[in-house]
Amino acid sequence: MTLKIYGIAASRAIRPLWAAEELGLPYEHIKLHYHAPELKQPAYLSMNPNGLVPVIDDNGLVLYESLAITSYLAQRYGQGGLWPTEVEQQARALQWTLWAATEAEPPARQWFQHTQFLPEPQRQSALAEAGLAKAREKVLLLEQVLSDRPFLLGNEFTIADLNVSAVLQRLPAIAGDSAPKAVQWHQRCFTRPAAQRAFALRDKA
Ligand SMILES: N[C@@H](CCC(=O)N[C@@H](CS)C(=O)NCC(=O)O)C(=O)O
């Protein structure tokens, strides 16, 4: 059975879409909007009781949480490539994935919500500024780590890079001029053909 990926590309579903493209996996894309009422209906809630996208169904394995999905796809289909073989590197990939979810995403999201996503009357500039300052601290940490290597785990692009760069999708705007190496790394990730193919899906209905 073909891998099914639920969620429009202009949502966190971009993460599993990008992973599937990296791995060359055939998939069916079910373009559910994050505001679609179906997300709160029993059929969808039986797959993800949180009522959120993305979800995947991989031959009967139903999984939610975008970064768990990307990590699963890498581990299952990308051994020795997207998923490193050494246990130490796998541990570092997990470290970066959790860092992306718990350290980087909350402030980056706060900044984005209060500058672009929320309707203007709901935006609060103090929250936007605080989110930006905190997110920039995280980018500066990446700047240090990337001072001596092209990718987070070394010389090769891995799931750690996909997860962190996808979460920090707006890294160049967050960094400004403060973190040139992090910006270059982000470009290296986002100019990969698989990333381009996945992000191009945002322009399609
Ligand atoms: N931690 C979850 C977050 C998923 C999430 O918040 N998805 C948003 C779209 S990016 C959503 O479905 N929102 C619908 C809603 O809030 O009702 C993940 O990474 O998969």
Ligand as a Chemical Component Dictionary entry (heavy atoms), coordinates in Angstrom:
data_LIG
# 
_chem_comp.id                   LIG 
_chem_comp.type                 NON-POLYMER 
_chem_comp.pdbx_formal_charge   0 
_chem_comp.three_letter_code    LIG 
# 
loop_
_chem_comp_atom.comp_id 
_chem_comp_atom.atom_id 
_chem_comp_atom.alt_atom_id 
_chem_comp_atom.type_symbol 
_chem_comp_atom.charge 
_chem_comp_atom.model_Cartn_x 
_chem_comp_atom.model_Cartn_y 
_chem_comp_atom.model_Cartn_z 
_chem_comp_atom.pdbx_ordinal 
LIG N1  N1  N 0 3.212  19.059 17.120 1  
LIG C1  C1  C 0 2.352  18.809 15.982 2  
LIG C2  C2  C 0 1.623  20.098 15.645 3  
LIG C3  C3  C 0 0.623  19.888 14.517 4  
LIG C4  C4  C 0 -0.172 21.175 14.232 5  
LIG O1  O1  O 0 -0.296 22.076 15.076 6  
LIG N2  N2  N 0 -0.699 21.248 13.005 7  
LIG C5  C5  C 0 -1.480 22.400 12.602 8  
LIG C6  C6  C 0 -1.159 22.773 11.154 9  
LIG S1  S1  S 0 0.565  23.193 10.948 10 
LIG C7  C7  C 0 -2.968 22.043 12.636 11 
LIG O2  O2  O 0 -3.340 20.967 12.216 12 
LIG N3  N3  N 0 -3.822 22.945 13.105 13 
LIG C8  C8  C 0 -5.247 22.726 13.130 14 
LIG C9  C9  C 0 -5.880 23.219 14.379 15 
LIG O3  O3  O 0 -5.180 23.856 15.196 16 
LIG O4  O4  O 0 -7.082 22.988 14.558 17 
LIG C10 C10 C 0 3.194  18.296 14.802 18 
LIG O5  O5  O 0 4.370  18.700 14.709 19 
LIG O6  O6  O 0 2.715  17.497 13.993 20 
# 
loop_
_chem_comp_bond.comp_id 
_chem_comp_bond.atom_id_1 
_chem_comp_bond.atom_id_2 
_chem_comp_bond.value_order 
_chem_comp_bond.pdbx_ordinal 
LIG N1  C1  SING 1  
LIG C1  C2  SING 2  
LIG C1  C10 SING 3  
LIG C2  C3  SING 4  
LIG C3  C4  SING 5  
LIG C4  O1  DOUB 6  
LIG C4  N2  SING 7  
LIG N2  C5  SING 8  
LIG C5  C6  SING 9  
LIG C5  C7  SING 10 
LIG C6  S1  SING 11 
LIG C7  O2  DOUB 12 
LIG C7  N3  SING 13 
LIG N3  C8  SING 14 
LIG C8  C9  SING 15 
LIG C9  O3  DOUB 16 
LIG C9  O4  SING 17 
LIG C10 O5  DOUB 18 
LIG C10 O6  SING 19 
# 
